[in-house]
Amino acid sequence: MIEKVNLFIKKNNLIEAQSTIIVGVSGGPDSLALLHYLYHFQKGKWKNLIAVHVDHMFRGKQSEEDLLFVKDYCNQLGIQFEAAQIDVTTYQQEHHLSTQVAARECRYQFLEEIMYKYNADYLALGHHGDDQVETILMRLVRGSKGNGYAGMQVVRPFACGSIIRPFLLITKDDIESYCTRFDLYPRRDPSNDKDDYTRNRFRHHVLPFLKQENSSVHEHFQQFSEQVIEDNQLLDELTVAKMNTVMKRKEDKQIEIKIDLFLSMPKSLQRRGIQLILNYLYKDIPSSLSSNHIDNLLTLLKNDHPSGELHFPKDLKIIRSYNSCFFTYDEEKRNTYRFQIDESGNYKIMDGSIISTQMLDHFPQMVKGNDFFIIDPDTVKLPLYVRTRKQGDKMTLKGMNGSKKVKDIFIDNKISIHKRDVWPIVEDSRGDILWLPGLKKSSFEANCMTKTKYIVLQYKSCPASAF
Ligand SMILES: Nc1ncnc2c1ncn2[C@@H]1O[C@H](COP(=O)(O)OP(=O)(O)OP(=O)(O)O)[C@@H](O)[C@H]1O
């Protein structure tokens, strides 16, 4: 066993020379063997070795005896010792958590504190190969995602250093033999024998069968775990590269993707791409977000219907409109504005486009198309305003009888729902819509060419603007 652990540490470059190692020691066989192993068989590697014990105060006197046991063992070997007694039951009630989650949170908080106290490089934990098999199976059964299916990582960042698990390639039996060989008499936690916890049920009912089929099953699981992590790393890199071409707009709280480009990505990258967007927008993924949400979103994107909306946890809205899909927080959806444009100059619109106004003493001849609008001040009521759309907006179109709904003009021009919310509309003081910049002119455009005063409006859409 010792040789196997030595090789595992070397292969994974788990311990750098002259390092400070904190060891989490419950007093049970795994962590006691780990402390013993690091103390005796990695002596040349560490500069400081510190054992830490957390008493969760679950089992009264017996819990305290575990603490005293570890303390006593450390004293015998001259190993520095740190401990805390934490009232996990009160913490659990205050935070409405399960016993195990509460214990884990309290334990890791204290371990983190100790890491910083000693500016430690590593926190070594006694998880072994059987624990890994159980973890992976439990996650497959319960459902997980990404690296979750890889179980526990051999090394991962933690506090000012890393968590390391040097025992992942050996079994519980190996550890028990090690304890016997070196006269270690660990403490035994009676709750490990009960079938109350999911992990214990896997340990008692599934693991014996797998070991019977193949006694090296833990090595295959560990190999699987490392491969999953490696593959995920590559797929994540590919996803980032692809998503950079799919995302048309990326802001703190909003992202727009082009649906055709997204759907042309390989399937396995699509799911990851969505996950990437959600990680970015949420920062902290809400626990209520499930794989169903991602399935629904993929369905929305593949659907033949050009528009649709989904409501995700924490007010995240996903709006599909033609070839665009917007991820946005609800409160940001409608950015309404209304402002006056009575002086010559450039007026910047929220979406990055510009409306400029200019006074002329003659009718401009060369100005054509929907990006320009010419006003005869005698036929409209000044001042002019630029505003966002309102429900029921209508305008009389140049060269046509009757009026048309602004909404229908947006639809005819395939303007996405999101863009419609910030698209500028120019009206006069009576509230008559004069111009839908870039899209349509009203019948209010000047047609008399002999006046001596005109206002010319020009619309310059923002090329990078996705809204
Ligand atoms: N109370 C504790 N104080 C300090 N470290 C702990 C404590 N409980 C667990 N750990 C650390 O976390 C590892 C995994 O915890 P887990 O509860 O799965 O332990 P276990 O399988 O019962 O191991 P052990 O035989 O060491 O008790 C342990 O091997 C140990 O390194």
The ligand as a Tripos MOL2 file, in Angstrom:
@<TRIPOS>MOLECULE
LIG
   31    33     1     0     0
SMALL
NO_CHARGES

@<TRIPOS>ATOM
      1 N1        -14.4270   15.6490   12.3970 N.pl3     1 LIG1
      2 C1        -13.4480   15.7810   11.5250 C.ar      1 LIG1
      3 N2        -12.3830   16.5360   11.8150 N.ar      1 LIG1
      4 C2        -11.3820   16.6780   10.9160 C.ar      1 LIG1
      5 N3        -11.3730   16.0920    9.7140 N.ar      1 LIG1
      6 C3        -12.4080   15.3110    9.3970 C.ar      1 LIG1
      7 C4        -13.5060   15.1240   10.2710 C.ar      1 LIG1
      8 N4        -14.3870   14.3120    9.6700 N.ar      1 LIG1
      9 C5        -13.8630   14.0120    8.4640 C.ar      1 LIG1
     10 N5        -12.6740   14.5880    8.2850 N.ar      1 LIG1
     11 C6        -11.7880   14.4530    7.1060 C.3       1 LIG1
     12 O1        -12.5790   14.2300    5.9540 O.3       1 LIG1
     13 C7        -12.3080   12.9280    5.4180 C.3       1 LIG1
     14 C8        -13.5450   12.3110    4.8920 C.3       1 LIG1
     15 O2        -14.5820   12.3890    5.8390 O.3       1 LIG1
     16 P1        -15.5970   11.2130    6.0530 P.3       1 LIG1
     17 O3        -16.6240   11.6560    7.0180 O.co2     1 LIG1
     18 O4        -16.0000   10.7020    4.7300 O.co2     1 LIG1
     19 O5        -14.6200   10.2620    6.8160 O.3       1 LIG1
     20 P2        -14.5570    8.7270    7.0420 P.3       1 LIG1
     21 O6        -14.7410    7.9660    5.7640 O.co2     1 LIG1
     22 O7        -15.3950    8.3820    8.1930 O.co2     1 LIG1
     23 O8        -13.0060    8.7800    7.4100 O.3       1 LIG1
     24 P3        -12.3190    8.5020    8.7770 P.3       1 LIG1
     25 O9        -12.1020    7.0280    8.7890 O.co2     1 LIG1
     26 O10       -11.0440    9.2810    8.7590 O.co2     1 LIG1
     27 O11       -13.2950    9.0130    9.8340 O.co2     1 LIG1
     28 C9        -11.6830   12.1740    6.5790 C.3       1 LIG1
     29 O12       -10.8720   11.1040    6.1230 O.3       1 LIG1
     30 C10       -10.8970   13.2570    7.2330 C.3       1 LIG1
     31 O13        -9.6870   13.5060    6.5470 O.3       1 LIG1
@<TRIPOS>BOND
     1     1     2 1
     2     2     3 ar
     3     2     7 ar
     4     3     4 ar
     5     4     5 ar
     6     5     6 ar
     7     6     7 ar
     8     6    10 ar
     9     7     8 ar
    10     8     9 ar
    11     9    10 ar
    12    10    11 1
    13    11    12 1
    14    11    30 1
    15    12    13 1
    16    13    14 1
    17    13    28 1
    18    14    15 1
    19    15    16 1
    20    16    17 2
    21    16    18 1
    22    16    19 1
    23    19    20 1
    24    20    21 2
    25    20    22 1
    26    20    23 1
    27    23    24 1
    28    24    25 2
    29    24    26 1
    30    24    27 1
    31    28    29 1
    32    28    30 1
    33    30    31 1
@<TRIPOS>SUBSTRUCTURE
     1 LIG1         1 GROUP 0 **** ****
